[in-house]
Amino acid sequence: MSTTEFGGGEMLVKEVMTAHPTCCVPSDAAQTAAIIMRDEDTGIVPIVENKVNRRLVGVVTDRDLCLAVIAGRPRVAGQEGLDSTDLPIEYCMTETVISCKPGDDVEEVLKLMKDNQVRRILVVDDHNTVSGIVSTSDLMNRANVEGGETRETLRGISKPTGQASKPRSQSAGLSK
């Protein structure tokens, strides 16, 4: 893809990302993440070490919650009778996270999305602090992306893999 596909110049992640997303900590209840997803119309919540330093430790998606809480009907040792909505997010979250930096080129984000078949990429700074999220929706609504490359990326993200759930990181250079 040439830079002309982004309106004649390089477009950076920080120009299109959704900044300052609401985060959870691993001990928060699954329902807390679900409420954030509902109220903020998102399908992903970053999981941070604590809400002060916002250091990324994982991510939970709407699909993660559905598979872990609804399909998995979890039983946590020592917590018999636990309502599944109270399940700590640490039991639902993915610790291996695909991320990029605010100063990265949007073209690289499109490649990460396509290569890993994901619709959202977490944005972190050099200290792994959550800065934002860039989604296919952000790219469609905020970036001046030409149709050909966007369609190809969306096809790549959506291509069936034959796996119940494709692992989130299978390419080099991904942050954890």
Backbone as JSON, one array per atom type, in Angstrom:
{
  "sequence": "MSTTEFGGGEMLVKEVMTAHPTCCVPSDAAQTAAIIMRDEDTGIVPIVENKVNRRLVGVVTDRDLCLAVIAGRPRVAGQEGLDSTDLPIEYCMTETVISCKPGDDVEEVLKLMKDNQVRRILVVDDHNTVSGIVSTSDLMNRANVEGGETRETLRGISKPTGQASKPRSQSAGLSK",
  "N": [[0.85, -1.16, 0.0], [0.56, 2.19, -0.8], [1.61, 5.41, 0.47], [-0.03, 7.28, -0.61], [-2.55, 6.3, -0.51], [-3.53, 7.09, 1.89], [-4.45, 9.7, 1.72], [-2.31, 11.11, 0.58], [-0.17, 11.41, 2.32], [1.76, 10.24, 5.14], [-0.11, 8.67, 7.65], [-0.64, 8.68, 11.08], [-1.07, 6.45, 13.88], [-1.91, 7.76, 16.26], [-3.5, 9.75, 15.23], [-5.89, 8.62, 14.51], [-6.78, 6.86, 16.44], [-8.88, 5.76, 19.19], [-8.7, 7.51, 21.98], [-7.56, 7.18, 25.4], [-9.01, 4.83, 26.57], [-11.48, 3.24, 28.67], [-10.42, 1.16, 31.27], [-9.95, -2.06, 32.83], [-8.98, -3.87, 35.82], [-7.28, -6.96, 36.59], [-8.68, -8.2, 38.72], [-11.25, -7.2, 38.62], [-14.76, -7.77, 38.11], [-16.24, -9.91, 35.61], [-18.64, -8.89, 34.71], [-18.25, -6.15, 35.02], [-16.51, -5.48, 32.91], [-18.23, -6.14, 30.81], [-20.26, -4.24, 31.17], [-18.85, -1.88, 30.65], [-18.29, -2.35, 27.94], [-20.91, -2.3, 26.92], [-21.82, 0.32, 27.65], [-19.94, 1.97, 26.43], [-19.99, 1.26, 23.84], [-18.23, -0.7, 22.67], [-16.15, -3.51, 21.85], [-14.05, -4.43, 23.26], [-11.87, -4.38, 26.08], [-9.14, -2.98, 27.62], [-6.9, -4.55, 29.92], [-5.35, -3.6, 32.79], [-2.46, -3.28, 34.92], [-2.8, -1.64, 37.21], [-5.05, 1.08, 37.93], [-3.75, 3.45, 38.11], [-1.07, 3.41, 37.04], [-1.69, 2.27, 34.59], [-0.51, 0.2, 33.11], [-0.38, -2.11, 30.57], [-1.62, -5.38, 30.83], [-3.17, -7.28, 29.74], [-6.07, -8.22, 27.76], [-9.58, -8.14, 27.26], [-12.21, -9.35, 25.35], [-15.51, -9.02, 23.89], [-16.11, -11.5, 22.87], [-14.34, -13.15, 24.3], [-15.5, -12.93, 26.86], [-18.0, -14.09, 26.42], [-17.28, -16.74, 25.68], [-15.84, -17.58, 27.95], [-17.47, -17.01, 30.21], [-20.2, -17.6, 29.59], [-20.26, -19.9, 27.78], [-18.27, -21.44, 28.99], [-19.03, -21.77, 31.64], [-17.73, -21.31, 34.28], [-15.96, -22.67, 37.09], [-14.61, -21.68, 39.97], [-12.03, -22.52, 42.07], [-12.59, -22.79, 45.53], [-14.53, -20.89, 45.53], [-17.28, -21.65, 45.52], [-20.52, -21.6, 44.17], [-20.27, -19.14, 43.03], [-21.46, -16.44, 41.22], [-21.47, -16.32, 37.76], [-21.16, -13.86, 36.5], [-19.68, -12.49, 38.3], [-17.2, -13.49, 38.04], [-13.73, -13.11, 38.18], [-11.95, -11.03, 35.9], [-9.42, -11.9, 35.22], [-9.66, -14.59, 34.67], [-10.78, -14.67, 32.22], [-9.41, -13.07, 30.46], [-6.99, -12.36, 27.85], [-3.56, -12.68, 27.86], [-1.52, -12.27, 26.06], [-1.03, -9.74, 23.95], [-1.72, -7.93, 21.04], [-0.16, -5.08, 19.98], [0.52, -1.59, 19.24], [2.35, 1.47, 18.67], [1.67, 4.97, 19.4], [2.89, 6.62, 17.48], [3.2, 5.01, 15.27], [2.79, 4.1, 11.82], [-0.33, 4.06, 10.15], [-0.6, 2.19, 8.15], [0.92, 0.02, 9.06], [-0.65, -0.86, 11.17], [-2.89, -1.77, 9.82], [-1.71, -3.94, 8.55], [-0.97, -5.52, 10.8], [-3.55, -6.1, 11.77], [-4.61, -7.59, 9.65], [-2.71, -9.72, 9.41], [-3.03, -10.99, 11.88], [-5.67, -11.43, 12.12], [-7.51, -9.72, 13.55], [-9.71, -7.18, 14.78], [-9.14, -5.01, 16.27], [-6.56, -3.08, 17.75], [-4.43, -2.59, 20.46], [-3.06, 0.44, 21.72], [-0.04, 1.46, 22.93], [2.39, 3.2, 24.98], [5.98, 3.75, 25.24], [6.41, 2.69, 27.74], [4.62, 0.71, 28.02], [2.13, 1.62, 28.7], [-1.32, 2.11, 28.46], [-2.55, 3.92, 25.79], [-4.5, 4.13, 23.88], [-6.93, 2.73, 21.59], [-7.04, 1.3, 18.42], [-9.31, 0.66, 15.93], [-11.0, -1.21, 13.33], [-13.22, 0.27, 12.78], [-12.4, 2.84, 13.62], [-10.46, 3.3, 11.66], [-12.04, 3.28, 9.35], [-13.73, 5.46, 9.85], [-12.13, 7.65, 10.56], [-9.69, 7.73, 9.23], [-8.28, 8.49, 6.05], [-8.74, 6.26, 4.13], [-8.36, 4.38, 1.24], [-10.68, 2.42, -0.66], [-9.82, -0.14, -1.8], [-7.56, -1.29, -0.36], [-8.61, -1.33, 2.21], [-10.82, -3.05, 1.94], [-9.42, -5.41, 1.29], [-7.97, -5.8, 3.65], [-10.08, -6.15, 5.5], [-11.18, -8.5, 4.43], [-9.02, -10.24, 4.93], [-8.97, -10.23, 7.73], [-11.39, -11.41, 8.26], [-11.31, -13.94, 7.17], [-12.05, -17.37, 7.33], [-10.5, -19.66, 9.62], [-10.65, -22.25, 10.39], [-10.22, -22.88, 12.96], [-11.37, -22.89, 16.34], [-10.89, -20.55, 17.77], [-8.73, -18.24, 16.73], [-5.37, -17.87, 17.75], [-4.25, -14.84, 19.28], [-1.74, -13.7, 18.81], [0.53, -14.22, 16.45], [2.57, -13.23, 15.05], [5.72, -11.6, 14.61], [7.21, -9.06, 16.7], [5.27, -8.19, 18.45], [3.8, -6.63, 21.26], [3.65, -7.43, 24.74]],
  "CA": [[0.0, 0.0, 0.0], [1.36, 3.41, -0.84], [1.11, 6.45, 1.38], [-1.08, 8.06, -1.28], [-3.85, 5.75, -0.14], [-3.95, 7.78, 3.1], [-4.6, 11.12, 1.45], [-1.09, 11.73, 0.1], [0.89, 11.49, 3.3], [1.73, 9.24, 6.2], [-1.08, 8.9, 8.72], [-0.19, 8.0, 12.28], [-2.07, 5.83, 14.75], [-2.46, 8.75, 17.2], [-4.46, 10.6, 14.54], [-7.15, 7.91, 14.27], [-7.14, 5.98, 17.56], [-9.76, 6.19, 20.27], [-7.76, 7.78, 23.08], [-7.93, 7.03, 26.81], [-10.13, 3.9, 26.8], [-11.72, 2.78, 30.03], [-9.72, -0.1, 31.49], [-10.23, -2.85, 34.03], [-7.86, -4.58, 36.42], [-7.58, -8.4, 36.56], [-9.61, -8.63, 39.77], [-12.6, -6.72, 38.34], [-15.71, -8.8, 37.69], [-16.56, -9.99, 34.18], [-19.76, -7.98, 34.45], [-17.7, -4.79, 34.91], [-16.05, -5.33, 31.53], [-19.42, -6.17, 29.95], [-20.94, -2.94, 31.3], [-18.03, -0.92, 29.89], [-18.54, -2.62, 26.52], [-22.26, -1.82, 26.6], [-21.94, 1.77, 27.8], [-19.02, 2.69, 25.54], [-20.18, 0.7, 22.51], [-16.97, -1.29, 22.23], [-16.08, -4.95, 22.04], [-12.75, -4.74, 23.85], [-11.48, -3.59, 27.24], [-7.78, -3.26, 28.06], [-6.72, -4.92, 31.31], [-4.14, -2.94, 33.24], [-1.92, -3.67, 36.22], [-3.62, -0.85, 38.14], [-5.63, 2.22, 37.21], [-2.86, 4.6, 38.22], [0.0, 3.34, 36.03], [-2.32, 1.82, 33.33], [0.39, -0.68, 32.36], [-1.15, -3.17, 29.92], [-1.3, -6.77, 31.2], [-4.03, -8.19, 28.98], [-7.22, -7.66, 27.08], [-10.76, -9.0, 27.23], [-13.15, -8.97, 24.29], [-16.86, -9.54, 24.07], [-16.04, -12.93, 22.57], [-13.7, -13.78, 25.47], [-16.5, -13.02, 27.93], [-19.02, -15.07, 26.04], [-16.72, -18.1, 25.74], [-15.42, -17.94, 29.31], [-18.53, -16.91, 31.2], [-21.42, -18.28, 29.18], [-19.98, -21.25, 27.27], [-17.39, -22.17, 29.9], [-19.65, -21.96, 32.97], [-16.54, -21.53, 35.12], [-15.97, -23.02, 38.51], [-13.37, -21.19, 40.56], [-11.74, -23.23, 43.32], [-12.77, -22.01, 46.75], [-15.6, -19.9, 45.37], [-18.46, -22.38, 45.11], [-21.72, -20.78, 44.09], [-19.93, -17.84, 42.45], [-22.23, -16.01, 40.06], [-20.49, -16.21, 36.67], [-20.89, -12.45, 36.18], [-18.7, -12.03, 39.28], [-15.92, -14.13, 37.73], [-12.67, -12.12, 37.93], [-11.54, -10.94, 34.5], [-8.18, -12.65, 34.99], [-10.01, -15.91, 34.15], [-11.33, -14.48, 30.87], [-8.56, -12.21, 29.63], [-5.86, -12.85, 27.09], [-2.38, -11.94, 28.3], [-0.7, -11.94, 24.89], [-1.79, -8.68, 23.3], [-1.14, -7.27, 19.87], [-0.19, -3.64, 20.23], [1.33, -0.7, 18.42], [2.7, 2.74, 19.32], [0.92, 6.1, 18.83], [3.58, 7.17, 16.33], [3.29, 4.05, 14.16], [2.03, 4.38, 10.61], [-1.59, 3.33, 10.06], [-0.39, 1.04, 7.26], [1.4, -1.09, 9.88], [-1.79, -1.36, 11.93], [-3.67, -2.57, 8.88], [-0.99, -5.2, 8.36], [-1.14, -6.3, 12.03], [-4.93, -6.6, 11.8], [-4.74, -8.63, 8.63], [-1.87, -10.88, 9.74], [-3.5, -11.63, 13.11], [-7.13, -11.54, 12.01], [-8.16, -9.01, 14.64], [-10.34, -5.93, 14.36], [-8.75, -3.94, 17.18], [-5.17, -3.13, 18.2], [-4.18, -1.69, 21.59], [-2.0, 1.42, 21.5], [0.71, 1.66, 24.17], [3.61, 4.0, 24.85], [7.23, 3.01, 25.46], [6.36, 2.07, 29.07], [3.51, -0.24, 27.94], [0.96, 2.28, 29.26], [-2.39, 2.18, 27.47], [-2.84, 5.25, 25.26], [-5.71, 4.1, 23.09], [-7.28, 1.55, 20.8], [-7.39, 1.61, 17.04], [-10.18, -0.39, 15.43], [-11.37, -1.05, 11.92], [-14.17, 1.38, 12.75], [-11.6, 4.07, 13.65], [-9.83, 3.46, 10.35], [-13.07, 3.61, 8.38], [-14.36, 6.74, 10.14], [-11.21, 8.77, 10.8], [-8.56, 7.73, 8.29], [-8.64, 8.63, 4.65], [-8.29, 5.0, 3.57], [-9.01, 4.04, -0.01], [-11.46, 1.19, -0.59], [-9.16, -1.39, -2.17], [-6.77, -1.85, 0.74], [-9.5, -1.59, 3.34], [-11.55, -4.29, 1.63], [-8.48, -6.53, 1.39], [-7.7, -6.01, 5.08], [-11.29, -6.73, 6.11], [-11.24, -9.9, 3.98], [-7.99, -10.98, 5.65], [-9.4, -10.37, 9.12], [-12.59, -12.24, 8.33], [-11.11, -15.24, 6.53], [-12.14, -18.49, 8.27], [-9.24, -20.34, 9.86], [-10.88, -23.65, 10.75], [-9.94, -23.0, 14.39], [-12.43, -22.31, 17.16], [-10.49, -19.19, 18.08], [-7.34, -18.07, 16.31], [-4.54, -17.19, 18.74], [-4.15, -13.42, 18.97], [-0.45, -13.2, 18.33], [1.35, -15.21, 15.75], [3.57, -12.55, 14.26], [6.82, -11.01, 15.39], [7.15, -7.65, 17.04], [4.08, -7.85, 19.21], [4.03, -6.31, 22.67], [2.85, -8.13, 25.74]],
  "C": [[0.89, 1.23, 0.0], [0.78, 4.45, 0.11], [0.06, 7.31, 0.72], [-2.46, 7.53, -0.95], [-4.37, 6.39, 1.14], [-3.93, 9.29, 2.86], [-3.31, 11.82, 1.09], [0.02, 11.83, 1.11], [0.73, 10.41, 4.34], [0.7, 9.63, 7.25], [-0.66, 8.06, 9.91], [-1.35, 7.49, 13.12], [-2.71, 6.87, 15.67], [-3.49, 9.67, 16.57], [-5.82, 9.93, 14.38], [-7.64, 7.09, 15.45], [-8.21, 6.61, 18.46], [-8.86, 6.3, 21.49], [-8.4, 7.5, 24.44], [-9.11, 6.08, 27.04], [-10.27, 3.56, 28.28], [-11.12, 1.4, 30.18], [-10.25, -0.8, 32.73], [-8.93, -3.38, 34.58], [-8.25, -6.06, 36.49], [-8.6, -8.87, 37.6], [-11.04, -8.1, 39.57], [-13.48, -7.86, 37.87], [-15.95, -8.74, 36.18], [-17.68, -9.02, 33.83], [-19.29, -6.53, 34.3], [-17.24, -4.53, 33.48], [-17.24, -5.3, 30.57], [-20.17, -4.84, 29.99], [-20.17, -1.85, 30.55], [-18.28, -1.1, 28.39], [-19.9, -2.08, 26.09], [-22.31, -0.29, 26.59], [-21.06, 2.55, 26.83], [-19.06, 2.15, 24.11], [-18.86, 0.2, 21.92], [-17.01, -2.79, 22.48], [-14.79, -5.39, 22.7], [-12.5, -3.82, 25.04], [-10.04, -3.96, 27.59], [-7.77, -3.62, 29.54], [-5.35, -4.39, 31.73], [-3.75, -3.41, 34.63], [-2.66, -2.95, 37.36], [-4.07, 0.4, 37.39], [-4.81, 3.49, 37.32], [-1.8, 4.54, 37.12], [-0.51, 2.9, 34.66], [-1.39, 0.97, 32.46], [-0.4, -1.89, 31.87], [-0.68, -4.55, 30.36], [-2.16, -7.77, 30.44], [-5.16, -7.44, 28.32], [-8.37, -8.65, 27.21], [-11.7, -8.45, 26.16], [-14.53, -9.51, 24.63], [-16.89, -11.04, 23.81], [-15.4, -13.7, 23.73], [-14.71, -13.97, 26.59], [-17.54, -14.08, 27.63], [-18.48, -16.49, 26.19], [-16.36, -18.51, 27.16], [-16.59, -17.98, 30.29], [-19.77, -17.71, 30.82], [-21.15, -19.72, 28.75], [-19.18, -22.09, 28.26], [-18.01, -22.52, 31.24], [-18.58, -22.26, 34.01], [-16.85, -21.91, 36.57], [-14.62, -22.61, 39.06], [-13.18, -21.87, 41.9], [-11.9, -22.3, 44.51], [-13.87, -20.98, 46.67], [-16.86, -20.57, 44.85], [-19.67, -21.44, 45.13], [-21.46, -19.38, 43.54], [-20.82, -17.57, 41.24], [-21.22, -15.76, 38.94], [-20.22, -14.77, 36.27], [-19.89, -11.84, 37.14], [-17.32, -12.63, 39.04], [-14.86, -13.05, 37.49], [-12.19, -12.18, 36.47], [-10.27, -11.74, 34.22], [-8.46, -14.05, 34.44], [-10.52, -15.85, 32.71], [-10.34, -13.82, 29.91], [-7.47, -12.99, 28.89], [-4.66, -12.02, 27.49], [-1.46, -11.56, 27.15], [-1.5, -10.97, 24.04], [-1.02, -8.12, 22.12], [-1.26, -5.77, 20.1], [0.7, -2.9, 19.25], [1.6, 0.56, 19.24], [1.91, 3.88, 18.67], [1.57, 6.69, 17.57], [3.75, 6.22, 15.16], [2.41, 4.5, 12.99], [0.78, 3.5, 10.58], [-1.45, 2.1, 9.15], [0.07, -0.19, 8.05], [0.28, -1.7, 10.7], [-2.67, -2.22, 11.03], [-3.02, -3.93, 8.66], [-1.12, -6.08, 9.6], [-2.55, -6.9, 12.11], [-5.11, -7.77, 10.85], [-3.96, -9.88, 9.02], [-2.39, -11.67, 10.94], [-5.01, -11.82, 13.17], [-7.85, -10.96, 13.23], [-8.7, -7.69, 14.11], [-9.91, -4.74, 15.21], [-7.31, -4.17, 17.64], [-5.03, -2.13, 19.35], [-3.0, -0.79, 21.25], [-1.35, 1.69, 22.86], [1.93, 2.53, 23.92], [4.83, 3.13, 25.13], [7.29, 2.31, 26.81], [5.23, 1.05, 29.17], [2.25, 0.3, 28.64], [-0.08, 2.45, 28.16], [-2.66, 3.64, 27.09], [-4.17, 5.28, 24.51], [-5.95, 2.74, 22.47], [-7.52, 2.05, 19.39], [-8.14, 0.39, 16.49], [-10.43, -0.2, 13.95], [-12.37, 0.1, 11.79], [-13.43, 2.72, 12.78], [-10.98, 4.34, 12.29], [-10.85, 3.88, 9.3], [-13.61, 5.02, 8.59], [-13.4, 7.91, 10.25], [-10.05, 8.85, 9.83], [-9.09, 7.89, 6.88], [-8.1, 7.41, 3.9], [-9.07, 4.71, 2.31], [-9.62, 2.65, 0.09], [-10.72, -0.09, -0.84], [-8.41, -2.04, -1.03], [-7.63, -2.17, 1.95], [-10.28, -2.87, 3.13], [-10.65, -5.5, 1.79], [-8.15, -6.84, 2.85], [-8.89, -6.66, 5.76], [-11.47, -8.19, 5.68], [-10.25, -10.75, 4.76], [-8.36, -11.22, 7.1], [-10.5, -11.4, 9.24], [-12.44, -13.64, 7.76], [-11.19, -16.36, 7.58], [-10.81, -19.23, 8.4], [-9.42, -21.82, 10.13], [-10.59, -23.92, 12.21], [-11.09, -22.36, 15.15], [-12.13, -20.86, 17.48], [-9.02, -19.06, 17.73], [-6.55, -17.37, 17.41], [-4.29, -15.74, 18.31], [-2.79, -12.98, 18.47], [0.34, -14.35, 17.73], [2.39, -14.52, 14.87], [4.59, -11.88, 15.16], [6.54, -9.55, 15.7], [5.93, -7.25, 17.83], [4.43, -7.62, 20.67], [3.18, -7.18, 23.55], [2.75, -7.29, 26.96]]
}
